[in-house]
Structures are given as C-alpha cells and as structure tokens.
Amino acid sequence: MYMAVDQYGQIEHGLEHPRKDLMERCGVKHAAKMYVDTTSGKTYHVGYVVAGRWFGVYRVERMRKPA
C-alpha cells in the first residue's frame, strides 16, 4: 500500500498502484514523474505530478516488532 501527499499537504490514502490510482482520482490520463537531486549528485524518483498537483509517494508498511 502507498499514500501520497501533495504540495498543499492533502493526503491520498490507500493507493495500490500510485500512478494509476492518482490519475483516476484526479480525473486525468497523464502523470509525469517527479524527481529530486541529492547533494551527492544522485537523482531519485519520488512521486508524480498529476493535474498540477505534486505528489510525493510513500510506502505504508505495518509496524511489526519482535515481542
């Protein structure tokens, strides 16, 4: 499962396929990848730009700790 947060702080929960689900929720058929550069010169894909909204995508995992 994934969640996405846009530049305004609005959250989209329950994304199984982030790109597809965000396009459906925004009512569009195109999404561009969003990247971030690090100080070491590496580039990472961190989300999508969909319908003028910049979504950072996060993986949601269940918290499991050994007892």
Buried (B, 14 or more C-beta within 10 A) or exposed (E): EBBBBBEEEEEBEEBEEBBEBBBEEBEEEEBEEBEEEEEEEEEEEBBBBBBEBBBBBBEEEEEEEEE
